[in-house]
Amino acid sequence: MSEEHEREYPYPISLLEERIGYVFHEKNLVKTALTHSSYANEARGDLSSNERMEFFGDSVLSLVVSEYLFESYDSMQEGELTRIRSRLVCEDALAEYAEKIELGDFLLLGHGEEKNNGRHRKSTISDAMEALLCAVYMDDEDAGGDGKTAMSRVIMPFIKEELEKISGNTEYFDYKTLLQQVVQQGGNETLEYTVVGQSGPDHDKTFAVTVKLNSNVVGHGTGRSKRSAEQMAAKEALELFGIDVAG
């Protein structure tokens, strides 16, 4: 990659390094990760954009998240794992991670992209986040590491925070099914969900539910619907049984 074109960053790269907790040995890697194709095209030189790094970062991120979910949720089936992973690495999630470190402020953008609010466009900053993760991976690998460990240190705090946010969302976590699978391993066991209370007006009720295993209460839950309250009760029961469901 030629350095004939002088890249002028809005903020020093050292500030970005501070925010992600990683210092690059090879600065050209992070410089490329921060270079949007619109800027590279306007430079009209041998200046690389972050598009190839985005491709690689996407693949490695999927591997890191898959490995974490596989090890953390050993009772979860393939379908659920796939849905959760998709949520954690989708464009919306990546853009959210990027916004938390204000990644858009560090990007090199062409004039048109700059005028069209490219620093906050989801597609632009989510792609840049993938490219940045690629840069961390490649830089650490070049320095003698395995790449994946350093990248995991950068991204996993965001992944775990997102997991916590969606932990009560039954679109991704079906605690009732998981609890049923766990209970069935013990033989002839019986689960029973009971609504033990409700409050609030008809249009905004909150339900309280208990789940019993062979007549013994093993979990409590509340929610805006009976279904969500049952899911939360099942979640508490799984935690009681020592099954990690919080990521």
Secondary structure, DSSP 8 states (H G I E B T S, - for coil): ----S----SS-HHHHHHHHT---SSHHHHHHHTB-HHHHHHHTSS---SHHHHHHHHHHHHHHHHHHHHHH-TT--HHHHHHHHHHHHSHHHHHHHHHHTTGGGG-B--HHHHHTTGGG-HHHHHHHHHHHHHHHHHHHHHTTS-SHHHHHHHHHHHHHHHHHHHTT-TTT--HHHHHHHHHHTTSS--EEEEEEEEES-GGG-EEEEEEEETTEEEEEEEESSHHHHHHHHHHHHHHHTT-----
